[in-house]
Each structure stands twice: as structure tokens, then as C-alpha cells.
Amino acid sequence: MDLTKSTLGKCILFGALYFPEGLMGALATVIVPLYLASNGFSASIVGLVMGLTTIPWVIKFVWGFIVDYHISKGRRYFVLMGGILGATMSALLFFISPSWIFIFTAALFVARSGIAILDVSTDAFSIETTKFHERGKVNGSMFFGQLSGFAFGSLVLTKISSISFPIVFLSVGILIMLLLGVVLFAREKTKRKHHISHKDLIHAFRHKAIFLIILFSVFVGIPSGFISGMATYYMKVYLAISATTIGLISLFNGISNALGAYGFGALSDKLGRMKAIFVAIIPAIIFTLFFSVFNSFPLIYVLYGIFVGGITAVMCALFMDVTSKKVAATEYAILTSLANFGIFIGTTTSGFLLQSTGPKLFFMIAAALYIPSIIVLYLLSKKL
């Protein structure tokens, strides 16, 4: 059985490989903030820990270079190695107290590094096996898998956390190990023996719109990082919502993200990438403003997720469109690293900004920060 033989098989394969990323995302952005908040850590410290442990995703180009340089080992090899590292370190967090905050942060950093390696390897594998007309659907399925993992993790892991937070970390490690089995049902093309060169990379980045694509991805990531960075903490501390209810809200947010990712991904195959992103980004701005106007954060947060998922899926499909297969892991990882850099900025500063300005102004600033990405998107539409 080879899942890479059909579009449906590819959707299943790559969606399943992205599911562990969602589990790790739920662990890092839902469970860890709850864990630290319940142990008395401030919003600034929680935001800092979340920002620092996002760095493995900011430096994805490093993992991409390693995967491409050792291309003779194949993509599946690094999918497995990254997944095993992420699973092992997640399980080891079972033994680390949050009072050892530096060790705890370092262990989480390594766990997320493993999943980042799984991510770039899966991306390269996908780029090499998908055709242009499939990428919107396949990329939507990948994010559907990731966000389904996040939704599942948000619901199940928060329930487990009511019993024991350490057991959550152990459970995530076990689940990731089990999910890696899907890669055994995918065959890889003949492994190439050449190493990448600087000329390959220079040639890959000669696309006429590459600078604007990068600029857009960074700008659109900053307000997204603000919201994702402080959503759990805001609900826990400012709204006094219980951990179980936060998990349920995060579940529905993950589902809405997944539906938006798949829906807008498929839409982009028909309408084109630019039109699909425009259709998604305007409502994202409106719902961000709604956070500061209406006292219905949970409902707005769920609806907001549809459009953030859509923006992300279509943007990544656009990345795939301009990525060279010769340096697939490296180039795509560089593009997504830069996108994650925007999220890193937003996440790392979100706690400080929320404490300094208060919720209403915080959300208004987040909405305003979408404006530069709209301007760049307009310029980008003229290039593509």
C-alpha cells in the first residue's frame, strides 16, 4: 500500500503526519500556559516561555538545510527521527517540575525542535510528491490534520490535566510515537545523492515576488501571534474560565481552524491564492476588533479561527508554489521560518503588551497590525 499514489492518499498521509504538530501545539499553547499560571507565573513569564519555545519554528531553515544536505537518507528518515525526538522529550517533561523553569523551558524547546524537524521533512516529502493542482487540497488537509490534533489535544489534554499535568506530557509522547506509524504506508522516490549548493539556493530565491511573499508572511504573523500567545492566559486569568472549559473552547477553535484551512485551501485551487487570502484576511481583522468591542471572547475566538486557518493554509500553498524541488526542505523551511518569526514577535511581546495596555487596547492594536499585510498583499497581487 502506497498512500502517495493518489490525491486522497496524500491528503491522508500528510494530514496524519501533521496531527502530532497539533498535539504539540496544544501542549505548548494551552497546557503549558495553564500549568505555569496555576503555579503562579505572571503573563510576562508565560509569554516569554511561549516565545522562546517558538524559536525552533523560527529557525526551521536550519532543520531544512540538514534534511536537504543529507538527502541521501530520504525524507522519511527525518520524519521518523524528528518525531521520535519530539515524543521522547515530551515524555521526559513528566519528570521536570515547573519550578525548574529554565530546565523545563529547555526540555520543551528540544521537544518542539523534534516536531519542527518532522514538519520540514513532511513539507519536503509533500512538495516532491504533489502536483500543482493538488497542493491547495493537500495543504488544506495537512493543516486540517494539524488543527485536528490541536483540537483533540485541547479537549483531551485539559481533561487529563485536571488529574495530573505531568501525565499530559507523558501521554503526548506516547501518542506521537503511535502516529509515526503512518509513514510506513508511504513509499519514497529513489533517494538522490547530491548535496545542495549555495547556487541551488540562490536560484531558488529568484522568483519575482519572493520578497513580497516573505514580507506578507512576517506581517500577517504578528497579530496572529498576539492572539494565540495570550488567548489561554487571558481566558484563565482575566475571564476566570476553568481549565476544562478553556480546553473545550480551544477544541472548537481548533476545529474552526481546521475547517478554514481545508475550505480556503480548496478554494485557492479554484479562485487563486491571492483572492482566497483576501477573502480570509478581512474577516480576521473584523473579528480581532470584535474582541475589544464585545464581551463574548469564546465565541469570537472560535469564529476568528476559521479565517486564521484559511490564511495560513493558503499562504503555505503559495510557499509550495514558489519552492524549488531541488532544495524543497531548505527553501520552504526558510519561508515558513520567516512567517514564524512574525508569530514569534507577536507571541513574545503579547504578555508584556496585555499587561501594559489592558485587553481592549491590546486587541485594537492586534487588529491595526493587520493593515501592513493588507498593503503588501495588494502589491503582491500585482506581481502574481
Backbone hydrogen bonds, N-H to C=O, Kabsch-Sander energy under -0.5 kcal/mol:
donor,donor_aa,acceptor,acceptor_aa,energy
3,L,185,F,-2.5
5,K,2,D,-1.4
6,S,3,L,-0.7
10,K,6,S,-2.2
11,C,7,T,-2.3
12,I,8,L,-2.3
13,L,9,G,-2.9
14,F,10,K,-2.6
15,G,11,C,-1.6
16,A,12,I,-2.3
17,L,13,L,-1.9
18,Y,14,F,-1.1
19,F,15,G,-0.7
22,G,18,Y,-1.4
23,L,19,F,-1.9
24,M,20,P,-2.5
25,G,21,E,-2.3
26,A,22,G,-2.6
27,L,23,L,-2.3
28,A,24,M,-2.7
29,T,25,G,-2.7
30,V,26,A,-1.8
31,I,26,A,-2.1
32,V,27,L,-2.5
34,L,30,V,-1.6
35,Y,31,I,-3.0
36,L,32,V,-2.9
37,A,33,P,-2.8
38,S,34,L,-2.4
39,N,35,Y,-0.6
39,N,36,L,-0.7
40,G,37,A,-1.7
41,F,36,L,-2.3
46,V,42,S,-2.4
47,G,43,A,-2.9
48,L,44,S,-2.1
49,V,45,I,-2.7
50,M,46,V,-2.4
51,G,47,G,-2.4
52,L,48,L,-2.9
53,T,49,V,-2.1
54,T,51,G,-1.3
55,I,51,G,-0.5
55,I,52,L,-1.1
57,W,54,T,-1.9
58,V,54,T,-1.0
58,V,55,I,-0.7
59,I,55,I,-2.3
60,K,57,W,-0.8
62,V,59,I,-1.7
63,W,59,I,-1.0
64,G,60,K,-2.9
65,F,61,F,-2.3
66,I,62,V,-2.1
67,V,63,W,-2.5
68,D,64,G,-2.5
69,Y,65,F,-3.1
70,H,66,I,-2.0
71,I,68,D,-1.4
73,K,70,H,-2.0
74,G,71,I,-1.5
78,F,74,G,-0.8
79,V,75,R,-1.9
80,L,76,R,-2.3
81,M,77,Y,-2.5
82,G,78,F,-2.5
83,G,79,V,-2.0
84,I,80,L,-2.6
85,L,81,M,-2.1
86,G,82,G,-2.5
87,A,83,G,-2.6
88,T,84,I,-2.6
89,M,85,L,-2.4
90,S,86,G,-1.9
91,A,87,A,-2.1
92,L,88,T,-1.9
93,L,89,M,-1.1
93,L,90,S,-0.6
94,F,91,A,-1.6
95,F,92,L,-2.0
96,I,93,L,-1.2
97,S,95,F,-0.6
100,W,97,S,-1.6
101,I,99,S,-1.3
104,F,100,W,-3.0
105,T,101,I,-2.4
106,A,102,F,-2.3
107,A,103,I,-2.5
108,L,104,F,-2.2
109,F,105,T,-2.2
110,V,106,A,-2.1
111,A,107,A,-2.3
112,R,108,L,-2.4
113,S,109,F,-1.7
114,G,110,V,-2.1
115,I,111,A,-1.6
116,A,112,R,-1.9
117,I,113,S,-2.0
118,L,114,G,-2.0
119,D,115,I,-2.2
120,V,116,A,-2.4
121,S,117,I,-2.0
122,T,118,L,-2.3
123,D,119,D,-2.6
124,A,120,V,-2.2
125,F,121,S,-2.3
126,S,122,T,-2.5
127,I,123,D,-2.7
128,E,124,A,-2.1
129,T,125,F,-1.1
130,T,126,S,-1.8
134,E,131,K,-1.7
135,R,131,K,-1.0
135,R,132,F,-0.9
138,V,134,E,-3.0
139,N,135,R,-2.9
140,G,136,G,-2.1
141,S,137,K,-2.4
142,M,138,V,-2.2
143,F,139,N,-2.2
144,F,140,G,-2.2
145,G,141,S,-2.6
146,Q,142,M,-2.5
147,L,143,F,-3.0
148,S,144,F,-2.1
149,G,145,G,-2.2
150,F,146,Q,-1.9
151,A,147,L,-2.5
152,F,148,S,-3.1
153,G,149,G,-2.6
154,S,150,F,-2.7
155,L,151,A,-1.9
156,V,152,F,-2.7
157,L,153,G,-2.0
158,T,153,G,-0.6
158,T,154,S,-0.7
159,K,155,L,-1.3
160,I,156,V,-2.2
161,S,157,L,-2.3
162,S,158,T,-0.9
162,S,159,K,-0.5
163,I,160,I,-1.7
164,S,160,I,-2.7
168,V,164,S,-0.8
168,V,165,F,-1.0
169,F,165,F,-1.2
170,L,166,P,-1.7
171,S,167,I,-2.5
172,V,168,V,-2.2
173,G,169,F,-1.8
174,I,170,L,-2.0
175,L,171,S,-2.5
176,I,172,V,-2.4
177,M,173,G,-1.8
178,L,174,I,-1.9
179,L,175,L,-2.2
180,L,176,I,-1.3
181,G,178,L,-1.3
182,V,179,L,-1.5
183,V,180,L,-1.5
184,L,181,G,-1.6
185,F,182,V,-1.9
186,A,183,V,-1.2
201,L,197,S,-1.5
202,I,198,H,-2.5
203,H,199,K,-2.5
204,A,200,D,-1.9
205,F,201,L,-1.4
206,R,203,H,-1.4
207,H,204,A,-0.5
210,I,207,H,-1.6
213,I,209,A,-2.2
214,I,210,I,-2.3
215,L,211,F,-2.5
216,F,212,L,-2.6
217,S,213,I,-2.2
218,V,214,I,-2.0
219,F,215,L,-2.4
220,V,216,F,-2.8
221,G,217,S,-0.9
222,I,218,V,-1.0
222,I,219,F,-0.5
224,S,220,V,-0.8
225,G,221,G,-2.4
226,F,222,I,-1.8
227,I,223,P,-1.9
228,S,224,S,-2.6
229,G,225,G,-2.2
230,M,226,F,-1.3
231,A,227,I,-1.6
234,Y,230,M,-3.2
235,M,231,A,-2.2
236,K,232,T,-2.3
237,V,233,Y,-3.1
238,Y,233,Y,-0.6
238,Y,234,Y,-1.2
239,L,234,Y,-1.6
241,I,235,M,-2.8
246,I,242,S,-2.5
247,G,243,A,-2.3
248,L,244,T,-1.7
249,I,245,T,-2.6
250,S,246,I,-2.9
251,L,247,G,-2.0
252,F,248,L,-2.1
253,N,249,I,-2.3
254,G,250,S,-2.6
255,I,251,L,-2.3
256,S,252,F,-2.5
257,N,253,N,-2.3
258,A,254,G,-2.4
259,L,255,I,-2.7
260,G,256,S,-2.4
261,A,257,N,-2.6
262,Y,258,A,-2.5
263,G,259,L,-2.7
264,F,260,G,-2.6
265,G,261,A,-1.8
266,A,262,Y,-2.5
267,L,263,G,-2.1
268,S,264,F,-2.1
269,D,265,G,-0.8
269,D,266,A,-0.6
270,K,266,A,-0.8
270,K,267,L,-0.8
271,L,267,L,-3.3
272,G,268,S,-1.1
276,A,272,G,-1.7
277,I,273,R,-2.2
278,F,274,M,-2.4
279,V,275,K,-2.3
280,A,276,A,-1.3
281,I,277,I,-2.8
282,I,278,F,-1.5
284,A,280,A,-1.3
285,I,281,I,-1.9
286,I,282,I,-2.0
287,F,283,P,-2.8
288,T,284,A,-1.6
289,L,285,I,-2.0
290,F,286,I,-1.9
291,F,287,F,-1.1
292,S,288,T,-0.6
292,S,289,L,-1.2
293,V,289,L,-0.8
293,V,290,F,-0.7
294,F,290,F,-2.8
296,S,294,F,-0.7
300,I,296,S,-2.4
301,Y,297,F,-3.0
302,V,298,P,-1.7
303,L,299,L,-2.1
304,Y,300,I,-2.9
305,G,301,Y,-1.3
306,I,302,V,-0.7
306,I,303,L,-0.9
307,F,303,L,-0.7
307,F,304,Y,-0.6
308,V,304,Y,-1.7
309,G,305,G,-2.5
310,G,306,I,-1.6
311,I,307,F,-2.5
312,T,308,V,-2.3
313,A,309,G,-2.3
314,V,310,G,-2.2
315,M,311,I,-2.4
316,C,312,T,-2.2
317,A,313,A,-1.9
318,L,314,V,-2.2
319,F,315,M,-2.0
320,M,316,C,-2.1
321,D,317,A,-1.9
322,V,318,L,-1.4
323,T,319,F,-0.5
323,T,320,M,-0.9
327,V,324,S,-0.7
328,A,325,K,-1.1
331,E,327,V,-3.0
332,Y,328,A,-1.8
333,A,329,A,-1.7
334,I,330,T,-2.4
335,L,331,E,-2.3
336,T,332,Y,-2.6
337,S,333,A,-2.5
338,L,334,I,-2.2
339,A,335,L,-1.7
340,N,336,T,-2.7
341,F,337,S,-1.5
342,G,338,L,-1.2
343,I,339,A,-1.4
344,F,340,N,-2.9
345,I,341,F,-2.3
346,G,342,G,-2.1
347,T,343,I,-3.2
348,T,344,F,-2.7
349,T,345,I,-1.7
350,S,346,G,-1.0
351,G,347,T,-0.6
353,L,349,T,-2.5
354,L,350,S,-2.6
355,Q,351,G,-2.2
356,S,352,F,-2.1
357,T,353,L,-2.6
358,G,354,L,-1.9
362,F,358,G,-2.0
363,F,359,P,-2.4
364,M,360,K,-1.7
365,I,361,L,-2.6
366,A,362,F,-1.9
367,A,363,F,-2.1
368,A,364,M,-2.3
369,L,365,I,-1.8
370,Y,367,A,-1.6
371,I,368,A,-1.6
374,I,370,Y,-1.5
375,I,371,I,-2.0
376,V,372,P,-2.3
377,L,373,S,-2.3
378,Y,374,I,-2.0
379,L,375,I,-1.9
380,L,376,V,-2.6
381,S,377,L,-2.1
382,K,378,Y,-0.8
382,K,379,L,-0.6
383,K,379,L,-0.6
383,K,380,L,-1.2
384,L,380,L,-1.6
